[in-house]
Protein backbone atom coordinates (compact mmCIF):
# COMPACT_ATOMS: atom_id res chain seq x y z
CA UNK A 1 0.00 0.00 0.00
CA UNK A 2 1.34 3.45 -0.87
CA UNK A 3 0.45 7.07 -1.27
CA UNK A 4 0.66 9.47 -4.24
CA UNK A 5 2.95 12.50 -3.87
CA UNK A 6 4.55 15.17 -6.08
CA UNK A 7 8.24 15.94 -5.70
CA UNK A 8 9.11 19.59 -6.40
CA UNK A 9 11.55 19.90 -9.33
CA UNK A 10 12.96 23.10 -7.80
CA UNK A 11 13.77 22.11 -4.22
CA UNK A 12 12.96 18.37 -4.08
CA UNK A 13 10.34 18.78 -1.33
CA UNK A 14 7.55 16.21 -1.17
CA UNK A 15 4.07 17.66 -1.72
CA UNK A 16 0.57 16.22 -1.68
CA UNK A 17 -0.51 14.69 -5.00
CA UNK A 18 -3.04 17.50 -5.61
CA UNK A 19 -0.66 20.39 -4.87
CA UNK A 20 -0.49 23.10 -7.52
CA UNK A 21 2.49 24.92 -5.98
CA UNK A 22 5.33 23.71 -3.77
CA UNK A 23 4.57 24.21 -0.07
CA UNK A 24 8.17 25.22 0.65
CA UNK A 25 7.84 28.97 1.38
CA UNK A 26 11.29 29.61 -0.10
CA UNK A 27 10.41 27.81 -3.35
CA UNK A 28 6.67 27.88 -4.25
CA UNK A 29 7.48 26.38 -7.68
CA UNK A 30 4.60 25.35 -9.96
CA UNK A 31 3.71 21.67 -9.77
CA UNK A 32 1.10 21.77 -12.54
CA UNK A 33 3.25 19.73 -14.93
CA UNK A 34 4.65 17.40 -12.26
CA UNK A 35 3.19 13.92 -12.27
CA UNK A 36 2.39 12.26 -8.96
CA UNK A 37 4.44 9.23 -7.99
CA UNK A 38 3.47 6.40 -5.68
CA UNK A 39 5.55 6.02 -2.53
CA UNK A 40 5.37 2.54 -1.07
CA UNK A 41 5.92 1.72 2.56
CA UNK A 42 7.35 -1.67 1.53
CA UNK A 43 10.24 -0.48 -0.63
CA UNK A 44 10.50 3.18 0.38
CA UNK A 45 10.83 4.08 -3.26
CA UNK A 46 8.56 5.37 -5.95
CA UNK A 47 6.75 3.46 -8.65
CA UNK A 48 6.49 4.94 -12.14
CA UNK A 49 4.56 8.21 -12.17
CA UNK A 50 0.82 8.05 -12.68
CA UNK A 51 -1.08 10.49 -14.86
CA UNK A 52 -1.56 13.98 -13.46
CA UNK A 53 -4.79 14.57 -11.58
CA UNK A 54 -6.42 17.95 -11.09
CA UNK A 55 -7.88 18.32 -7.66
CA UNK A 56 -7.95 20.43 -4.57
CA UNK A 57 -5.03 22.54 -3.53
CA UNK A 58 -3.68 20.99 -0.37
CA UNK A 59 -0.66 21.65 1.77
CA UNK A 60 1.49 19.00 3.40
CA UNK A 61 2.22 19.55 7.04
CA UNK A 62 5.47 18.61 8.70
CA UNK A 63 8.98 18.37 7.32
CA UNK A 64 9.40 16.03 4.35
CA UNK A 65 12.74 16.39 2.60
CA UNK A 66 13.10 12.73 1.70
CA UNK A 67 10.22 10.44 0.71
CA UNK A 68 12.16 7.26 1.23
CA UNK A 69 12.92 8.18 4.84
CA UNK A 70 9.30 8.98 5.64
CA UNK A 71 6.43 6.76 6.62
CA UNK A 72 3.73 6.86 3.91
CA UNK A 73 1.04 7.70 6.46
CA UNK A 74 2.95 10.81 7.56
CA UNK A 75 3.40 11.96 3.96
CA UNK A 76 -0.35 11.55 3.41
CA UNK A 77 -1.25 13.86 6.32
CA UNK A 78 -2.48 17.09 4.72
CA UNK A 79 -4.34 20.24 5.63
CA UNK A 80 -7.01 21.59 3.25
CA UNK A 81 -6.61 25.09 1.88
CA UNK A 82 -9.34 27.08 0.11
CA UNK A 83 -10.21 25.68 -3.29
CA UNK A 84 -10.15 27.87 -6.33
CA UNK A 85 -10.85 25.15 -8.86
CA UNK A 86 -13.66 25.18 -11.36
CA UNK A 87 -15.18 23.09 -14.13
CA UNK A 88 -16.51 23.63 -17.60
CA UNK A 89 -19.33 21.17 -18.33
CA UNK A 90 -20.79 20.46 -21.75
CA UNK A 91 -24.42 21.62 -21.83
CA UNK A 92 -25.38 18.76 -24.17
CA UNK A 93 -23.74 16.14 -21.93
CA UNK A 94 -23.31 17.24 -18.29
CA UNK A 95 -21.20 14.12 -17.65
CA UNK A 96 -18.51 15.61 -19.90
CA UNK A 97 -16.72 18.12 -17.63
CA UNK A 98 -13.23 19.59 -17.68
CA UNK A 99 -11.36 20.71 -14.55
CA UNK A 100 -9.82 24.13 -14.97
CA UNK A 101 -7.36 26.17 -12.93
CA UNK A 102 -6.30 29.80 -12.94
CA UNK A 103 -4.26 30.57 -16.04
CA UNK A 104 -5.57 27.57 -17.97
CA UNK A 105 -5.96 28.03 -21.71
CA UNK A 106 -9.04 26.24 -23.05
CA UNK A 107 -9.11 25.06 -26.66
CA UNK A 108 -8.43 22.16 -29.00
CA UNK A 109 -4.70 22.42 -28.18
CA UNK A 110 -4.85 24.31 -24.88
CA UNK A 111 -3.99 23.29 -21.33
CA UNK A 112 -7.59 22.08 -21.17
CA UNK A 113 -8.16 20.07 -24.37
CA UNK A 114 -11.83 20.28 -25.33
CA UNK A 115 -11.34 18.08 -28.41
CA UNK A 116 -13.81 15.43 -27.18
CA UNK A 117 -16.68 17.94 -27.24
CA UNK A 118 -19.28 17.75 -30.02
CA UNK A 119 -18.43 20.14 -32.89
CA UNK A 120 -15.08 20.97 -31.26
CA UNK A 121 -13.53 21.56 -34.69
CA UNK A 122 -15.07 25.07 -34.55
CA UNK A 123 -13.30 25.87 -31.28
CA UNK A 124 -9.96 27.63 -31.70
CA UNK A 125 -6.78 25.84 -30.67
CA UNK A 126 -6.31 28.48 -27.93
CA UNK A 127 -9.82 29.87 -27.50
CA UNK A 128 -10.04 31.37 -23.98
CA UNK A 129 -7.97 31.76 -20.82
CA UNK A 130 -9.57 31.41 -17.39
CA UNK A 131 -8.11 33.27 -14.43
CA UNK A 132 -8.90 33.54 -10.74
CA UNK A 133 -7.71 36.52 -8.67
CA UNK A 134 -8.65 35.09 -5.27
CA UNK A 135 -12.14 36.54 -5.36
CA UNK A 136 -13.59 36.03 -8.81
CA UNK A 137 -13.11 34.03 -12.00
CA UNK A 138 -12.67 35.75 -15.35
CA UNK A 139 -12.62 34.55 -18.94
CA UNK A 140 -10.43 36.18 -21.59
CA UNK A 141 -11.20 35.68 -25.28
CA UNK A 142 -8.01 34.64 -27.10
CA UNK A 143 -9.70 33.75 -30.40
CA UNK A 144 -9.55 36.23 -33.27
CA UNK A 145 -11.84 34.26 -35.57
CA UNK A 146 -14.38 32.26 -33.54
CA UNK A 147 -16.84 33.91 -31.14
CA UNK A 148 -16.85 33.66 -27.35
CA UNK A 149 -20.08 34.49 -25.54
CA UNK A 150 -20.97 34.62 -21.84
CA UNK A 151 -24.70 34.43 -21.11
CA UNK A 152 -25.43 35.53 -24.69
CA UNK A 153 -23.11 38.55 -24.73
CA UNK A 154 -20.11 38.43 -27.04
CA UNK A 155 -16.67 38.98 -25.52
CA UNK A 156 -14.37 40.83 -27.95
CA UNK A 157 -10.97 39.30 -28.69
CA UNK A 158 -8.45 40.21 -25.98
CA UNK A 159 -11.15 41.30 -23.50
CA UNK A 160 -11.78 39.76 -20.07
CA UNK A 161 -15.23 39.15 -18.57
CA UNK A 162 -16.17 38.15 -14.98
CA UNK A 163 -17.73 34.73 -14.41
CA UNK A 164 -20.07 33.41 -11.74
CA UNK A 165 -21.24 29.89 -10.98
CA UNK A 166 -23.74 28.69 -13.59
CA UNK A 167 -22.74 31.11 -16.38
CA UNK A 168 -23.14 29.80 -19.91
CA UNK A 169 -20.00 30.11 -22.03
CA UNK A 170 -20.23 29.53 -25.76
CA UNK A 171 -17.00 28.74 -27.60
CA UNK A 172 -17.77 29.02 -31.33
CA UNK A 173 -20.96 26.89 -31.38
CA UNK A 174 -20.34 24.73 -28.30
CA UNK A 175 -22.22 25.52 -25.07
CA UNK A 176 -20.50 25.02 -21.72
CA UNK A 177 -21.61 25.72 -18.17
CA UNK A 178 -19.11 27.25 -15.78
CA UNK A 179 -19.14 25.62 -12.32
CA UNK A 180 -17.13 26.74 -9.30
CA UNK A 181 -16.15 23.77 -7.13
CA UNK A 182 -17.74 23.68 -3.74
CA UNK A 183 -20.94 25.35 -4.96
Secondary structure, DSSP 8 states (H G I E B T S, - for coil): -EEEEEE-TTT--EEETT-SB-S-TTT--B-TT---EEEETTTSSB-S---------EEE-S--S-GGGS-HHHHH-EEE-----EEEEESS-TT-EEEE-TT-EEETTSSEE-TTSTTGGGS-TT-EEEEE-SS-EEEEE--SSS-EEETTEE--TT-EEEE-TT-EEEETTEEEEEEETT-
